[in-house]
Amino acid sequence: MSGYDASALNNPGTRLLVVGPNWLGDGIMAMPALQTLRERLHEEASITVAVKPGQADLWKMHPTPDKVLTLGGRNSEFPANVKKLRAERFTHALIIPHSFRSALSPTLARIPLRRGTAGQLRNLLMNDAVDLRPFAKHHQQWEVAAILLPGPLPDQLPSPRLHPPESDRDQARAWLTEYPSPHLGLIPGAARGPSKRWPGKRFLAVARAWIEHTGGSVTWLGTPEDLPLCQELSQSLPADHSQVLAGKTRLTGFAAVLEALDVVVANDSGGMHLAAAVGTPVVAIFGLTDPAKTGPLHKDAVVMQHAERVSRAIARDSEAARAALAAISAEEVIERVLAIPGSSA
């Protein structure tokens, strides 16, 4: 079996399958490597990204894939997934997730070259295994680069880029123009739980300071699960300076609103990465998770953290993580937010 080398990229018949991550933030951190791969690939070669249905809208906003395939996550859908992959006649499978299941479908679909990490019995499925140990102290984007890019890695990777649909951009502008500028976005939730959530009252203090110092307005964003918290916090603010859009948009609409804002304050979350990927300056709040590994990929991003020890493995409700988050005062976040260009009225 031939290896995955640079010569494959110069072949117009190359048909690459990229099995994408299952989480929003992980998907965005994979985009810089994928953008670089596109630059190296023959113009007639193709890239297809395969993801679960919940991630499809994310990749449809990204300019790199020629096609986005959705693969069902239920066991009953597994045979159909294999059939779908086999019909595409891929020449290479580049598998970003580390699970056994993510490598099994490309194997059963008879894709000739399958590249990804070994372990968890995946050594039986991979014929081009990647060792990520040299990247243990690097940002996660470089782990993906080691999987997707053959040969020497570049010195730098580009920033991720997303382009929300124009219809969503029009709706985002319509929502925001109803309130005074400049516009601050606040994302007080995090799917990972309390270990990644800065206290809601601190977000509220930032909102009040923004309105007082800039005369602008705030927009509360997040998932449907974040809606009650966002409504509770917004009720303490002047109604003509605060609106709640949490849970009211699809992912493409969420991205469009983030793109239209001047600044975003967010926990370490998928929303944080989404804001960075549409080019909006972000002030990111970190507890015990490691921003050197999973921080936002935006040149103007500001990371707020006081923890001395960080880790990728944090329980959903860690007392130490909550303490680390509580150590970050509202005043210091307000100072950083108001110092970002575009935050003045």
N, C-alpha and C positions, 0 to 999 in steps of 0.2 A: 504493500500500500504506500503510495507516495505521500510525502509530508505536505504540510501547508506552507508553501514558500512564495516568495515574491513573484515568481514566474506565473503562478496561477492568476494573479491579479491582472496580468496583461493579456489574458485570454478572453476574447469577446463571448465565448460560450460559457464562461463561469457563471454559475447560478448559486449564490450564497444564501443559505438560510441562517438567520440570527435568531436564536431562541432568547427572547427578552426576559427581563426580570419581572417579578410578580408584584412589585410595590412601586408606587409613584416616584418616590425619591431615588430608588435604585435605578429605575428606568432613565431618569434625567441624568444621573451620574454616569450612565453608559453612553450617553450621546456624544461626548467629545471624541471618544475612540471611534465611534461609528462614522462620524463626520470625517475623520482622518482616513478611515478605510475607504470611504467613497472617493476621496481625492486620489487614492492610490489605484483604484480599480479602473479597468478598461471601461471606456464610456458606454460600450454595448453590453457589458456584464450587468447583472442584476443583483439587488439586495432585497430580500424579503424578511420582514420582522414578524415572528410568530409570538403571540402573547395571549393571555386569558382575556375574555371579553371586557373586563373592567379596565384594562390598560389600552384597549384599541384606540380610543379617542386621543390619548396622549401621543401615540406614534403617528396618527393621522395628521397631527399638527407639526410633525417634524419633516423637514424637506428631504432627508436622506433616503428612506426606504422607497423602493419602486412599488412595493405592495405590502400591505399589512394583513396577515392571516390571524384569525381568532381560533384558538384551540380550547375546547370545553374542558372544564376542570373536574367534572364528575367521572366516576369509573365507567359508567355506561357510555360515555362519549369517547372513551379512549380508542376503540377501533376506528371510529370515524376520523379522529385526529390523524391516525397513522395513514389511513386511506388518502386524506387530504394532502398530507406531506408527500406521499409517494407519487401522487398525480402531478406534482410540480417538477419532478425530475431534477432535484437539487444536486449539485456537484460537491458542495461542502455544507456542513452544519457547524456553526460556531455557537456553542451552548454556554450562555452566561450563568444561569442558575447552577447551584451545586447539588441539586437533588438527583436521586436515581431516576425518578419519573421523567424529568426534563430531558434526560439523555436516552431514555428507552424508546420514545416515539421516533426520533430520527434514526435510531438503529433498526427498528422494525420496518421503517420506511425505506431501508436499504440505501441511505445516503452514503456514498463511498467514503468520504472523509468526515470524521466527527471529532471536533476539537473542543476541549474544555478541561475542567479539573477532574482528577481521578478521586478515589475514595468512595466510601459507601457502595462498594461493589461496582462503581462506575468504570473501574479498570477493565471490566469485562465488555464494556460498551464503547469505550474511547479507543481510537487508534492514533490519536495525536494529543497526548496528555500535557497539561500545562501545570507547572509548579509555581504557585503564587507566594511561596515563602519569602522570596527576595523582595516582595512588595508589602510585607507585613506592616511597615511603618510609613507607607505611602498612602496618599489619598485613594479612595476606592476607585476613582476613575482610571488609575493606572493598573489596577487588577484587571479591569475590563479590557484595557489596551493590550495587556499581555495575552489575552484570549483572542481578541479580534485582529490584531496586527502582526503579520509575519515579519521576521527579520528584526533589525535594531529599532527600538522605540524612538520616537521623536523627543527632542528636548522639552517641548511644550505641547500641550493639547489645546485646541480651541475651546472657547466657552460654549456650553450647550445653547441651542437656539430653537425656539418654537414660534410658530406663526398661527395664532388663532384665526378662525374663519371670519371674514368681513362682517357677516351677519351678527356674530357675537360681539365684534368690536363696536358695531353700531349700537347694539343694545347697552354695552358697557358705558359708552359715551352718554347715552340717553339717561342712564341711571345717575351718573356722576354730575351731569350738568344741572341736575335738580338741586344740588347742594354747592355751597361756596368752595372755591379752591383756596389753597392747595389741598390735595386729597391724601389722607393717610389711611392705609389699610392695616387692620389688626386681625391676626389669626391666633386666638387664645387657646385653641384646641391642639391635640396631638393624638393620633391614633394609638400610639404606644402607651398612653395612659398617664397617670399622675407623675411618673418619673420624668416626663418631658414637658410638663405644663407649669409655666411660670404663674404665680397666683393671679387670679382674675382681677383682683383689686389693683394690682400693679398696672395691668393693661388699662384699666379705667383711669388711673392717674396720668398715664401717658396721653390718653385721649383728651382729658381735660386740659392738660398743658398745651397740647397741639392747638386746640380750639382757641385757648386764651392768647397764645403767643403769635399764631399765624392768622387767626380769623377764618381758618379753613374748616374742613369737615372730616369726619372719620367714617370709614366703611368697615363693618364687622363681617368677616368671612370665615368659611369653614364648611364642614360636612353637615348633613341633617342632624347628626348627633350633637353638633356644636350649637345648634340653633337656640336651645333654652338658655345656655350661658350667654350667648351673644345678645339675646333679647334682654336678659336681666341687666347686663352691663350697659347696654344702650339706653335703657329707661332712665338712667341717672344723668343723662346728657340732654342738652337742648334738642328738641325734635327736629329743628331745621338745620342741625349741624351733625346729625348722626343717623345712619341708616344700616339696616341689617340685611345682608344678602346671603348669609350662611344657609346652605341647603337649598337655595333657590335657583341654582344654576347647574348645568352639566359641567363636566370637566373643561370643555372648551370655553364655556362662558366664564368659569372661574378664572381661567388663564387670561381671558380678554379683560376682565375687570382688573386683575393684577397688573397687566400691561399698561392700563390707563392711569394707574395711581402714581403719585409722586414718590412715596416712600412706603415700605411695608415693615411692620414689626411682627415677628413670628417666632414661635417655638421651633425647636429642631423637629421638622415635620415635612411631609410631602408638599404642603403649601409653601414652605420656605424655599424648597428647591424649585417649585413651579414659578414663584416670583422671580428668582434669579434667572431662570431660563427664558423668561420674556423680557429680561433686561431692566427690571425695576430694582433700585437700590434696596437692600434688605438689612435690617438690624435683627440678628438672629440670637435667640436666647438659648444657651446651652447649660445643662446641669452637669451630669457625669459622662454624657456621651462625648466622643472625641471629635472636635471640629477639624482636626488635622486629617481625619479619616473620612468624615461624612459632612464636612462643612459646605456651605453654599458656593457654587461656582460662578461667582460674579465679582468682577474686579473692584467694585465699590462696596461689597458686602462688609458689614461690621459684625463681629462675633463678640457677644458679651458672655463671659464665663469667669468664675472665681475658683473652680475646683482645682485642687492640686493633683488629684489622681483621676484619670479618665479611663473608660473602658467601652468596648462595643457591646458587651453583654450586661445589660442592666435590666433588673426585674421591672415589671409594669408599675409596681408601686413600691419604690425603694425609699426608705426614710432618709438615707444618705443623699439620694438624688434630689428629694424635695428640699432638703436643707441647703444643698448647693444652689438650687434655683432661688430659694428665698434670700440667699446672700447677695443677690443682684438687686440693687435698689431701683425704685422707679426713677429717682432723680438722675442717676447716672445714665439710664437708658434715654430719658428725656433729653439730656445734654447731647448725647450722640445723635439722636434723631433730628434735633433742631440744627445740628451742624452739617447735615447732609445737604448738598446743593439741591435746590428745588423745593426745600421745605419752607422758604419764606414766602410771605403773601405777595 
